[in-house]
Amino acid sequence: MSDDKTTAGDISPAVSRSDTPSYEVRLWPHRSLPRKGFRIVMTIAGIALALPVLPLMGTRVMWALLPFLVGAWGLLYLLIKRNYRDGRLEEHLRLWPDMICVERREPTGAMLRWQANPYWVDLTMHPNARPENYLTLRGAGRLIELGAFLVPEEREALFTQLNDALARVRATPEAAPWRPDV
């Protein structure tokens, strides 16, 4: 991604293009717990933590246990909220005959951008790396990771789709073999 960090509202040259990309994909982490499920989990956790305290109502033991039970429930709440915040990560890849552009929106809202000439881009899948099937794009003097938050099977499918799209774009006459990074 580019070194320049911009805010989410800034426009890159790729965003301002009027022509439709040859290939476009938007990637984001899997959300296994929807908002309704969050409320259900927190209710069940609250009930489960309160049940052992009910027979101890009014005793000193209850007051000794209560801070730990409330702390456990509060920690669960904060960790799930943090997971939701981290889940706002998103990558947007677009491919034209003369440019490939990857925009990554961080959970903080910062936007990282990378672009290169697709004729000279090198897409690599590292099957034995951690994470498994790790994807990288090399071009314009930079190496970026792609879809690191996806499961290995999704990264493999993305590799196949993007490799095919790059081959189609490179076969078009608009794909200029000039090197902007030299």
Secondary structure as UniProt FT lines:
FT   STRAND          5..6
FT   TURN            8..9
FT   TURN            13..16
FT   STRAND          23..27
FT   HELIX           35..50
FT   HELIX           51..56
FT   TURN            57..58
FT   HELIX           60..86
FT   TURN            87..88
FT   STRAND          90..95
FT   STRAND          100..105
FT   TURN            107..108
FT   STRAND          111..116
FT   TURN            118..119
FT   STRAND          122..126
FT   TURN            127..128
FT   TURN            132..133
FT   STRAND          134..139
FT   TURN            140..141
FT   STRAND          142..146
FT   TURN            148..149
FT   HELIX           152..170
FT   TURN            173..174
FT   TURN            180..181
//
